[in-house]
Amino acid sequence: MAKSGDPNENAMAEHVFRTLKEDSKLTDFFSFSSAQASIAKGINTYNAMRPHALLGYLTPHQAHHRNGSLPL
């Protein structure tokens, strides 16, 4: 079992957060609302526009709405 605070404890969440940071170019923000807007755009890109190899090069949105099994 992983120690508390160990990134391997929740590898999927860590991967999503890393990808969000890299794709969104998250930096210092001047306001909370500008940070929210940037993060929302990054999440939308990750879910609706970015194909994932694990999902057979579908976006998570496409995979979620697909009937039947995924082409893995």
C-alpha positions as a printed NumPy array, in Angstrom:
array([[  0.   ,   0.   ,   0.   ],
       [  1.266,   3.47 ,  -0.865],
       [  2.098,   6.046,   1.772],
       [ -0.301,   8.93 ,   2.229],
       [  0.599,  11.713,  -0.186],
       [  2.353,   9.33 ,  -2.575],
       [  1.471,  10.198,  -6.223],
       [  1.331,   6.479,  -7.061],
       [ -1.629,   6.166,  -4.718],
       [ -3.912,   7.764,  -7.29 ],
       [ -2.069,   7.468, -10.583],
       [ -5.08 ,   8.191, -12.835],
       [ -5.899,  11.48 , -11.106],
       [ -2.225,  12.49 , -11.139],
       [ -2.076,  11.771, -14.895],
       [ -5.176,  13.868, -15.586],
       [ -3.853,  16.789, -13.509],
       [ -0.436,  16.641, -15.182],
       [ -2.029,  16.601, -18.636],
       [ -4.299,  19.502, -17.699],
       [ -1.305,  21.525, -16.5  ],
       [  0.732,  20.777, -19.627],
       [ -2.085,  21.346, -22.134],
       [ -3.432,  24.482, -20.453],
       [ -0.031,  26.066, -19.826],
       [ -1.164,  26.868, -16.306],
       [  0.817,  29.741, -14.84 ],
       [  0.209,  32.495, -12.315],
       [ -3.17 ,  34.135, -12.732],
       [ -4.195,  37.697, -11.959],
       [ -7.646,  36.71 , -10.72 ],
       [ -9.61 ,  33.696,  -9.567],
       [-12.012,  34.062, -12.5  ],
       [ -9.179,  33.949, -15.058],
       [ -7.872,  30.77 , -13.402],
       [-11.356,  29.227, -13.481],
       [-11.762,  30.083, -17.174],
       [ -8.363,  28.609, -18.088],
       [ -9.003,  25.41 , -16.132],
       [-12.506,  25.022, -17.62 ],
       [-11.037,  25.398, -21.122],
       [ -8.38 ,  22.791, -20.342],
       [-10.942,  20.321, -18.99 ],
       [-13.12 ,  20.818, -22.067],
       [-10.129,  20.224, -24.331],
       [ -9.187,  17.064, -22.402],
       [-12.712,  15.631, -22.504],
       [-14.122,  16.784, -25.832],
       [-11.247,  17.496, -28.209],
       [ -8.222,  15.382, -27.217],
       [ -8.237,  11.744, -28.451],
       [ -6.839,   9.173, -26.019],
       [ -4.916,   6.097, -27.145],
       [ -6.378,   3.995, -24.326],
       [ -9.874,   4.768, -25.632],
       [ -9.098,   3.71 , -29.198],
       [ -8.318,   7.324, -30.153],
       [-11.766,   8.543, -29.134],
       [-12.232,  11.514, -26.857],
       [-13.547,  10.741, -23.354],
       [-16.817,  12.418, -24.368],
       [-17.163,  10.131, -27.416],
       [-16.267,   7.051, -25.386],
       [-18.803,   7.948, -22.682],
       [-21.639,   8.263, -25.199],
       [-20.667,   5.19 , -27.22 ],
       [-22.903,   2.132, -27.109],
       [-21.186,  -1.204, -26.668],
       [-17.559,  -1.912, -25.93 ],
       [-14.614,   0.295, -26.758],
       [-12.252,  -0.682, -29.591],
       [ -9.269,  -1.532, -27.403]])
